[in-house]
Amino acid sequence: MAGKAQTEKLLPTMLVGSYAQPEWLIDREKLRGRLPPRVRALELWRVAEPWLAEAQDDATILAIQEQERAGLDMIGDGEIRRESYSNHFANALEGIDRERPGSALDRTGNPNPVPLVSGPIRRKHPVEVRNLEFLRAHTERPIKMTVPGPFTLSQQAQDDYYGDRKALALAYAEAVNAELHDLFAAGADLVQIDEPYMQARPEAAREYGIEALNRALEGAAGPTCVHLCFGYAAIVHERPPAYSFLPELAQTSCDHVSIETAQSGLDCSVLESLPGKTIVLGVIDLSDERVESAQTVAGRIRRALGHVPPERIAVAPDCGMKYLPRESAYGKLCAMVEGARLVREELGGG
């Protein structure tokens, strides 16, 4: 890894993005019983508005502490304050109709309320910088922050203004790029851009997604990561055996590519198509609440070693830990850290 995201050990460990939110904070049954929110979903929170921000801060501290106790090398905020990975940022932008939502098909093929774009997309102010600063104040370890990507944002919106998906994606790219710069200025060691819809809609992603993503990454002052996934295991139950869009990321300026391999049993030979990229390797199965053994995790890491040198591998869960019970999520992090340690010892990395 480059910059401050570099660690001295092989196979450094980190979250992808989300971590399990406490039951006292969010109604997890409601969360699991619906499609991921694209517009705001304040009804999910159990804490009333006057005390919600303080409760979210307290829960974020717990998430930080659990990551540290588990032994993660890089710490995230667990996206504890978010109802989904994308809606917090998407609905903080100008150009979104505040009175009425739009509608778009989710990656499951079902209609879902989404932001309605009624004017030019602009970022009014930093969205995640305060949360990054809070994270920085509560851990001395390297830190990462996640932001939804411009292609995915363009797919999770109803466009009543631009009339052109590429133009919409490029407008989102300007907003994401501004956020990226502010996050590095505030002390981020790694910034991840989440682009799951590049996997879900590969033809459109090939048409204009790479251009939008590179615009969002332009001028980054530190290491950047792009995350692709197959959808939350709690929502999307069928896992394809391979990515429909992955080698194309070799055309991007990102330093890291974050993928899932545990739930899909991915053929890791595809990683050979990403020379020079650090692979953030998803090795924790989130379709099963049972905690896998460290030996199972180590086996999943070894699958990639014949295709990517260990110096270019970081270790993470598959994405969607927010849907797990906290006890299960913490146990899986501990197994992940121990599994990485086992392989590190085999490689002579201590």
Phi and psi in degrees as a GROMACS rama.xvg file:
@    title "Ramachandran Plot"
@    xaxis  label "Phi"
@    yaxis  label "Psi"
@TYPE xy
-94.0635  165.393  ALA-2
58.5586  -150.748  GLY-3
-70.1638  -14.7703  LYS-4
-71.4788  -11.049  ALA-5
-63.7332  135.875  GLN-6
-120.369  158.075  THR-7
-75.1288  -23.255  GLU-8
-93.5654  153.923  LYS-9
-69.5233  157.273  LEU-10
52.855  53.3872  LEU-11
-62.6631  151.278  PRO-12
-112.043  149.643  THR-13
-162.83  163.967  MET-14
-72.5168  161.088  LEU-15
-77.8124  -57.2643  VAL-16
-158.734  -72.2955  GLY-17
-84.2901  156.618  SER-18
-133.174  164.403  TYR-19
-63.0336  125.193  ALA-20
-86.1537  141.336  GLN-21
-61.4947  147.698  PRO-22
-61.182  -31.9023  GLU-23
-73.0671  -12.1392  TRP-24
-98.234  -44.0311  LEU-25
-133.141  146.477  ILE-26
-79.969  95.4226  ASP-27
-68.4605  -30.051  ARG-28
-65.2671  -43.0448  GLU-29
-64.0526  -40.4972  LYS-30
-61.0983  -44.4865  LEU-31
-73.3733  -22.0842  ARG-32
-90.2278  12.0211  GLY-33
-143.306  167.192  ARG-34
-68.291  153.953  LEU-35
-56.2891  133.739  PRO-36
-64.6034  135.611  PRO-37
-108.72  -29.4387  ARG-38
-99.8723  173.567  VAL-39
-64.3822  145.247  ARG-40
-134.32  65.6281  ALA-41
-63.8301  -20.063  LEU-42
-67.7309  -13.2926  GLU-43
-74.6666  -23.6978  LEU-44
-80.3938  136.956  TRP-45
-85.5802  -18.1941  ARG-46
-97.5108  133.868  VAL-47
-66.476  154.402  ALA-48
-50.0899  -43.9052  GLU-49
-59.4124  -25.0171  PRO-50
-115.546  4.09896  TRP-51
-66.6196  -46.2398  LEU-52
-60.6369  -41.5063  ALA-53
-65.2168  -41.3271  GLU-54
-64.4688  -39.2951  ALA-55
-65.6251  -39.0867  GLN-56
-62.1004  -44.9064  ASP-57
-61.843  -42.7653  ASP-58
-67.6487  -32.2895  ALA-59
-66.0967  -40.689  THR-60
-60.1444  -41.8922  ILE-61
-61.0654  -41.755  LEU-62
-64.6797  -40.5187  ALA-63
-61.7059  -47.0164  ILE-64
-63.6554  -38.0001  GLN-65
-68.4747  -37.4141  GLU-66
-63.0479  -42.7953  GLN-67
-65.2868  -43.5928  GLU-68
-63.0548  -37.1917  ARG-69
-68.7727  -22.9074  ALA-70
101.008  18.2945  GLY-71
-63.0264  144.315  LEU-72
-84.8266  -31.0002  ASP-73
-124.235  137.305  MET-74
-112.565  137.812  ILE-75
-114.668  174.78  GLY-76
-87.6508  1.85255  ASP-77
71.8362  4.63864  GLY-78
51.7885  35.5792  GLU-79
-62.994  -32.0776  ILE-80
-84.3716  -1.12289  ARG-81
-103.288  144.647  ARG-82
-81.0611  -27.7807  GLU-83
-152.108  172.258  SER-84
-65.2593  -24.4076  TYR-85
-113.558  -27.6783  SER-86
-71.5788  -27.274  ASN-87
-63.1098  -47.3727  HIS-88
-71.791  -45.8316  PHE-89
-58.6354  -37.8353  ALA-90
-91.644  3.93225  ASN-91
-95.2277  0.919425  ALA-92
-94.4981  153.072  LEU-93
-72.7086  154.456  GLU-94
97.8175  -1.93755  GLY-95
-100.494  131.643  ILE-96
-68.7064  117.945  ASP-97
-80.5984  -14.8003  ARG-98
-95.2026  -26.6806  GLU-99
-145.048  138.796  ARG-100
-85.0386  163.541  PRO-101
-97.6243  -163.557  GLY-102
-144.102  142.388  SER-103
-152.523  157.106  ALA-104
-75.259  129.27  LEU-105
-74.7279  173.791  ASP-106
-67.9196  -12.1614  ARG-107
-80.1221  -9.14896  THR-108
90.4464  3.35144  GLY-109
-101.626  145.845  ASN-110
-68.2995  143.022  PRO-111
-141.318  138.15  ASN-112
-59.734  134.793  PRO-113
-137.717  164.969  VAL-114
-58.7376  137.121  PRO-115
-99.0114  116.671  LEU-116
-84.3496  111.913  VAL-117
-116.496  0.467297  SER-118
-159.415  -176.291  GLY-119
-65.436  131.471  PRO-120
-72.9006  122.556  ILE-121
-143.515  146.982  ARG-122
-88.8579  116.595  ARG-123
-73.7262  -35.0876  LYS-124
-161.771  163.366  HIS-125
-57.6211  141.302  PRO-126
-102.556  -46.1228  VAL-127
-107.719  3.42592  GLU-128
-64.7402  -42.6462  VAL-129
-59.9528  -39.4888  ARG-130
-69.2096  -35.5843  ASN-131
-64.3195  -43.211  LEU-132
-64.1412  -37.8457  GLU-133
-63.2015  -44.455  PHE-134
-60.9761  -45.8562  LEU-135
-59.9271  -34.9995  ARG-136
-74.3631  -14.6545  ALA-137
-116.399  8.5397  HIS-138
-152.459  148.571  THR-139
-98.4087  -2.15468  GLU-140
-82.4396  163.104  ARG-141
-56.4235  147.755  PRO-142
-127.546  152.449  ILE-143
-130.614  156.505  LYS-144
-135.51  148.31  MET-145
-114.036  146.641  THR-146
-138.528  137.085  VAL-147
-65.3906  147.129  PRO-148
-86.3495  161.168  GLY-149
-67.1638  -35.9882  PRO-150
-66.3126  -47.2315  PHE-151
-61.2623  -43.4768  THR-152
-59.1117  -38.7255  LEU-153
-68.5698  -26.6504  SER-154
-83.5025  -20.9316  GLN-155
-101.473  39.7406  GLN-156
-147.893  153.923  ALA-157
-99.6489  119.164  GLN-158
-93.6415  106.07  ASP-159
-109.911  16.149  ASP-160
-126.102  -55.2147  TYR-161
-77.2353  -37.9126  TYR-162
71.0003  15.9823  GLY-163
-157.054  119.046  ASP-164
-64.5538  -36.2492  ARG-165
-64.4646  -44.7748  LYS-166
-61.4063  -39.2486  ALA-167
-64.4892  -45.3895  LEU-168
-61.7232  -40.1442  ALA-169
-69.0298  -32.7252  LEU-170
-66.539  -43.6387  ALA-171
-61.2982  -35.7878  TYR-172
-60.6373  -38.2215  ALA-173
-62.8691  -41.2698  GLU-174
-67.472  -42.8995  ALA-175
-65.686  -39.8224  VAL-176
-62.1926  -41.3701  ASN-177
-62.6357  -40.3081  ALA-178
-65.6254  -41.9518  GLU-179
-56.3454  -47.9118  LEU-180
-62.3698  -41.4078  HIS-181
-69.2  -34.2791  ASP-182
-67.0465  -41.4894  LEU-183
-67.2463  -38.8434  PHE-184
-63.3241  -28.2014  ALA-185
-86.9299  -2.43131  ALA-186
114.387  11.0695  GLY-187
-64.5373  139.86  ALA-188
-94.304  -22.9789  ASP-189
-152.359  133.541  LEU-190
-118.684  128.287  VAL-191
-108.295  133.446  GLN-192
-105.526  123.204  ILE-193
-91.5285  119.228  ASP-194
-128.933  56.0023  GLU-195
-63.091  -26.446  PRO-196
-75.6572  -10.3243  TYR-197
-66.1155  -34.1501  MET-198
-74.5004  -39.2611  GLN-199
-73.8687  -31.477  ALA-200
-132.284  68.2966  ARG-201
-65.4004  -32.1941  PRO-202
-65.4164  -46.1189  GLU-203
-66.2077  -36.089  ALA-204
-61.9864  -39.3537  ALA-205
-69.4307  -30.412  ARG-206
-70.2572  -45.3158  GLU-207
-146.187  -3.42173  TYR-208
-67.5543  -40.9326  GLY-209
-64.9014  -40.8952  ILE-210
-60.2379  -44.6356  GLU-211
-65.9536  -41.4302  ALA-212
-64.7533  -43.6423  LEU-213
-63.9391  -32.989  ASN-214
-66.8172  -39.1445  ARG-215
-65.3667  -31.5293  ALA-216
-86.7413  -9.18554  LEU-217
-58.1027  130.075  GLU-218
73.3902  17.4178  GLY-219
-58.0129  136.003  ALA-220
-88.9908  2.08992  ALA-221
-157.382  -175.575  GLY-222
-65.1111  139.201  PRO-223
-123.126  154.436  THR-224
-133.091  144.957  CYS-225
-118.962  129.585  VAL-226
-110.28  127.951  HIS-227
-120.838  143.973  LEU-228
-148.966  175.247  CYS-229
-96.8233  5.56697  PHE-230
101.011  155.741  GLY-231
-61.0548  132.442  TYR-232
-61.1556  -27.9317  ALA-233
-71.9118  -17.9222  ALA-234
-114.152  -47.3135  ILE-235
-103.618  108.148  VAL-236
-92.3261  -24.0225  HIS-237
-91.9459  124.209  GLU-238
-107.578  120.191  ARG-239
-65.7893  154.95  PRO-240
-78.3699  -11.7683  PRO-241
-150.784  158.47  ALA-242
-75.5378  139.356  TYR-243
-87.6383  -10.2531  SER-244
-151.556  106.716  PHE-245
-153.402  -52.9923  LEU-246
-56.1697  -25.9785  PRO-247
-60.595  -23.8039  GLU-248
-68.5523  -11.8324  LEU-249
-61.9255  -21.6985  ALA-250
-81.8285  -4.33996  GLN-251
-96.8229  164.651  THR-252
-90.6831  6.27059  SER-253
-68.2627  156.301  CYS-254
-91.3756  -33.3765  ASP-255
-122.722  149.337  HIS-256
-125.249  124.33  VAL-257
-104.378  124.57  SER-258
-134.811  168.304  ILE-259
-104.036  138.695  GLU-260
-133.021  -20.1399  THR-261
-70.8119  -53.615  ALA-262
-70.6986  -30.1233  GLN-263
-93.645  -13.5167  SER-264
59.1481  42.6975  GLY-265
-55.5041  138.012  LEU-266
-73.2544  107.078  ASP-267
-74.7291  -0.762434  CYS-268
-62.146  -23.226  SER-269
-62.5703  -22.1372  VAL-270
-66.7593  -18.7662  LEU-271
-66.0236  -16.8696  GLU-272
-82.3208  1.86736  SER-273
-120.984  57.636  LEU-274
-62.2367  137.948  PRO-275
86.5885  -12.0766  GLY-276
-91.9467  138.266  LYS-277
-75.4224  132.674  THR-278
-99.0491  119.076  ILE-279
-88.2209  103.845  VAL-280
-93.5085  113.988  LEU-281
-74.3855  118.334  GLY-282
-128.219  10.7813  VAL-283
-117.193  124.901  ILE-284
-82.2495  115.653  ASP-285
-97.4571  3.92383  LEU-286
-82.1797  -7.94392  SER-287
-130.344  121.343  ASP-288
-71.46  -17.1315  GLU-289
-67.0481  140.995  ARG-290
-81.013  121.805  VAL-291
-74.5761  161.954  GLU-292
-78.0731  159.49  SER-293
-61.5071  -32.6657  ALA-294
-65.9085  -38.6696  GLN-295
-63.0981  -43.838  THR-296
-61.3702  -44.6337  VAL-297
-59.1136  -39.9168  ALA-298
-62.3776  -37.2628  GLY-299
-68.7464  -34.6259  ARG-300
-68.0707  -42.459  ILE-301
-60.7984  -29.5915  ARG-302
-58.3687  -29.1563  ARG-303
-87.7686  -18.4807  ALA-304
-67.5185  -24.4103  LEU-305
-76.6683  -7.26794  GLY-306
-120.843  -21.4327  HIS-307
-137.369  133.194  VAL-308
-65.3378  148.005  PRO-309
-59.9764  -25.139  PRO-310
-65.6458  -16.3097  GLU-311
-112.68  28.6436  ARG-312
-126.244  130.065  ILE-313
-113.467  160.629  ALA-314
-120.025  133.83  VAL-315
-149.842  169.481  ALA-316
-73.502  165.787  PRO-317
-63.935  166.806  ASP-318
-90.6092  152.014  CYS-319
111.488  30.0662  GLY-320
-63.1773  -18.1357  MET-321
-61.9289  -20.9743  LYS-322
-87.4331  -4.6106  TYR-323
-89.3746  151.925  LEU-324
-61.0939  149.382  PRO-325
-60.0094  -40.2935  ARG-326
-61.5754  -41.9952  GLU-327
-66.2098  -44.6801  SER-328
-60.7572  -44.7981  ALA-329
-65.424  -43.0315  TYR-330
-60.5264  -39.5761  GLY-331
-67.1674  -37.0933  LYS-332
-63.1651  -42.0877  LEU-333
-62.7536  -42.6487  CYS-334
-63.8939  -37.3928  ALA-335
-64.2763  -46.3293  MET-336
-62.6455  -42.9588  VAL-337
-68.1286  -38.5468  GLU-338
-62.9223  -41.5376  GLY-339
-63.1877  -38.3208  ALA-340
-64.3407  -41.1647  ARG-341
-59.2899  -46.5451  LEU-342
-68.9407  -38.1267  VAL-343
-59.2299  -41.567  ARG-344
-65.4537  -39.3913  GLU-345
-61.1806  -33.6299  GLU-346
-85.9859  -2.06134  LEU-347
78.7702  19.7493  GLY-348
-93.0798  2.66763  GLY-349
